Amino acid sequence: MYEMGEEKQYEGYVTDIITDLSLDWLKKRTEDQPFFLMCHHKAPHRPWEPDAKHAHMYDEVDIPEPVTFNDDYSNRSNAAKEATMRIESDLNEIDLKVEPPEGLTPAELKSWKYQRYIKDYLRVVASIDDNVGRMLDYLDEAGLADNTIVIYTSDQGFFLGTTAGMISGSCMKNRSACHSSSAIQKACELGPRQRISL
């Protein structure tokens, strides 16, 4: 990890470390001054490494495949047809972490890969959810929650298999990305403990 241009190594799970460092910064800030903190997490990006707490979440369930999972791209743009972020062909051994079972048909293999991918993705996001909770708890405990704007952002990059079995939409415009900036402006108009939904 790089901190102020200096490479540092920390022991532990990166989502917890980022949150620990963010909380440490909040606790050491000049209390009579406004502050701005960006706490961004790597976990929902490849290779989707869950922490020990969430490593077996969803082991006993199959996550339903989206209705567009096997779309044939006939009504999609060339960018979508040519994208190289497909579940069946672009998830690699690092993403999947284990060899697929032998003897699967191509359709079965795609479904198997989806289960490996989506469960790890949901596991890492659960860890982020826990850590966002830690940040919000601190704001409550420190008496800062009612005078702090919290903005959730995302690169809006993952389709989670919903667009013709694609895992990433970073090569295409995603309508949901347009909502990010309007959430910031709208948040400034709200009172304490109010939420917006876009």
Buried (B, 14 or more C-beta within 10 A) or exposed (E): EEEEEEEEEEEEBBBBBBBBBBBEEBEEEEEEEEEEEEBEBEBBEBEBBBBEEBEEBBEEEEBEBBEBBEBEBEEBEEEBEEBEBBBBEBBEEEBBEEEBEEEEEEEEBBBBBBBBBBBBBBBBBBBBEBBBEEBEEBBEEEEEBEEBEEEEEEBBBBBBBBBBBBBBBEEBEBEEEEEBEEBEEBBEEEEEEEEEEE
